[in-house]
Amino acid sequence: GLIPLTLTSILPSLRPSPCAPTSNPCETASAFQYAVLYISMALVGVGIGGTRFTIVTFGANQFADGTSREVFINWFFFSFYAAVILAGTIVVYVQDNVGWAWGYGFCLVANIISVIIFIIGKWHYKDVRPQGSPFTSIVRVLAAAIRKRRVALSPNAEDYFYQDDSIEVAKKQPCLLTPKF
């Protein structure tokens, strides 16, 4: 998606001609130019949506113990948001002062480098294969929720899960039971 988006800023045929100061109605983009722009934006959106939330779990699965996973997740999000701030500042500065082609080109080169690094290191990654279909788990939860919708809640706080195996934590921090879902 980033390749055609970068091309829209480089190739004059993929964008409308600039407005002349004397022309009141500016030339609008053609259907083809709109199509290239919207398709590239959709591809960028799908790419971001498909990787942003799965890459952290992929990285965390590379570690065996929980502490290393937590450290990885902390550093991942720190690095991710630091990169968002830097990229948002640097890329916007480059696009405003140098040109859109340079700004998009910088992003494209950074993505190509990251894909190359990912492919080079692929043989070192722990490949965790999914067990069964994720849709089966979703259907099981929905079926259990429908089947148990009229089951009365237990008044005992010990009957519920508190994110800790210790019953002492459950006694110190009782869960407030409500009749809501």
C-alpha positions in Angstrom: 0.0 0.0 0.0 2.9 2.4 0.7 4.4 1.9 -2.8 1.4 3.3 -4.7 0.9 6.0 -2.0 4.5 7.1 -2.5 4.0 7.0 -6.3 1.0 9.3 -6.0 3.4 11.9 -4.6 6.1 11.3 -7.2 4.4 10.7 -10.5 2.4 13.8 -11.8 0.0 11.5 -13.7 -1.3 10.1 -10.4 -2.3 13.4 -9.0 -4.2 16.4 -10.3 -2.3 19.3 -11.7 -1.6 22.1 -9.2 -4.0 25.0 -9.1 -3.0 28.1 -11.1 -3.5 31.4 -9.2 -5.7 32.7 -12.0 -8.0 29.7 -12.3 -11.0 29.8 -10.0 -12.1 26.2 -10.2 -9.1 23.9 -9.8 -8.8 20.8 -11.8 -10.3 17.8 -9.9 -8.7 14.4 -9.7 -9.7 11.8 -12.3 -11.4 8.6 -11.4 -8.2 6.7 -11.9 -6.3 9.0 -9.6 -8.9 8.7 -6.9 -8.9 4.9 -7.3 -5.1 4.7 -6.9 -5.2 6.9 -3.8 -8.1 5.1 -2.1 -6.8 1.6 -2.9 -3.4 2.5 -1.6 -4.9 4.0 1.6 -7.0 0.9 2.0 -4.0 -1.4 1.6 -2.0 0.7 4.2 -5.0 0.4 6.6 -5.2 -3.3 6.2 -1.5 -3.7 6.6 -1.5 -1.7 9.8 -4.5 -3.4 11.1 -3.1 -6.8 10.4 0.3 -6.2 12.0 0.0 -3.7 14.8 -1.8 -6.0 17.2 -0.3 -9.3 16.2 3.3 -8.4 16.1 3.5 -7.8 19.9 2.1 -11.3 20.6 4.5 -12.8 18.0 7.4 -11.1 19.8 6.2 -12.1 23.3 5.9 -15.7 22.2 9.6 -15.8 21.6 10.2 -15.8 25.3 9.6 -18.8 27.6 9.1 -17.0 31.0 6.5 -14.4 31.9 9.0 -11.8 33.2 10.8 -11.7 29.9 7.5 -11.4 28.0 6.5 -8.5 30.3 9.8 -6.7 29.7 9.5 -7.3 25.9 5.9 -5.9 25.9 7.0 -2.8 27.9 9.9 -2.1 25.6 7.8 -2.8 22.5 5.2 -0.3 23.4 7.8 2.3 24.5 9.7 1.9 21.2 6.5 1.8 19.2 5.1 5.1 20.6 8.5 6.8 20.6 8.7 5.8 16.9 5.2 7.2 16.3 6.2 10.5 17.9 9.5 10.8 16.0 8.0 9.7 12.7 5.1 12.1 13.1 7.5 14.9 13.8 10.3 14.1 11.3 8.1 13.0 8.4 5.8 16.0 8.7 8.8 18.3 8.8 10.3 16.6 5.7 6.9 16.7 3.9 6.4 20.4 4.7 9.9 21.6 4.0 11.4 19.2 1.4 8.5 17.5 -0.3 5.8 14.8 -0.1 7.9 12.4 -2.2 10.8 12.6 0.2 8.5 12.0 3.2 6.7 9.0 1.7 9.9 7.8 0.3 11.5 7.8 3.8 8.6 5.8 5.1 8.8 3.3 2.2 12.6 2.8 2.7 12.1 2.3 6.4 9.4 -0.3 5.8 11.5 -2.1 3.2 14.5 -2.3 5.6 12.3 -3.7 8.3 10.8 -6.3 6.1 14.4 -7.4 5.0 15.5 -7.6 8.6 12.4 -9.6 9.4 13.0 -12.1 6.6 16.7 -12.4 7.4 15.9 -13.3 11.0 13.0 -15.6 10.2 14.9 -18.8 10.7 15.7 -17.7 14.3 12.1 -17.2 15.4 10.1 -19.7 17.4 7.2 -20.5 15.2 4.1 -21.2 17.4 1.4 -22.8 15.3 -2.2 -22.2 16.2 -4.0 -25.1 17.7 -7.4 -25.5 15.8 -9.5 -22.7 14.5 -10.0 -19.4 16.4 -13.6 -19.4 15.3 -14.3 -22.6 17.2 -13.4 -20.9 20.5 -15.6 -17.9 19.7 -18.6 -20.1 18.9 -18.0 -22.1 22.1 -18.0 -18.9 24.2 -21.2 -17.7 22.5 -22.9 -21.1 22.9 -21.9 -21.3 26.6 -23.2 -17.7 27.2 -26.5 -18.4 25.5 -26.9 -21.8 27.3 -26.0 -20.3 30.7 -27.8 -17.0 30.4 -30.4 -17.9 33.1 -27.9 -19.5 35.6 -28.0 -17.7 39.0 -24.7 -16.1 40.2 -23.0 -17.5 43.2 -22.9 -15.1 46.2 -19.5 -16.6 47.2 -16.5 -14.5 46.1 -14.3 -17.6 46.2 -16.2 -19.0 43.2 -14.7 -16.4 40.8 -11.4 -15.9 39.2 -9.2 -13.0 40.4 -6.2 -13.1 38.1 -4.2 -14.8 40.9 -4.1 -18.4 42.1 -3.7 -17.2 45.7 -7.0 -17.3 47.7 -5.4 -14.7 50.0 -5.6 -12.1 47.3 -9.3 -13.0 46.8 -10.0 -12.5 50.4 -8.2 -9.1 50.5 -9.8 -7.8 47.3 -13.3 -9.2 47.0 -15.1 -8.9 43.7 -18.3 -6.9 43.7 -20.9 -9.2 42.1 -23.5 -7.6 39.8 -26.4 -9.1 37.8 -25.0 -7.4 34.6 -23.2 -9.2 31.9 
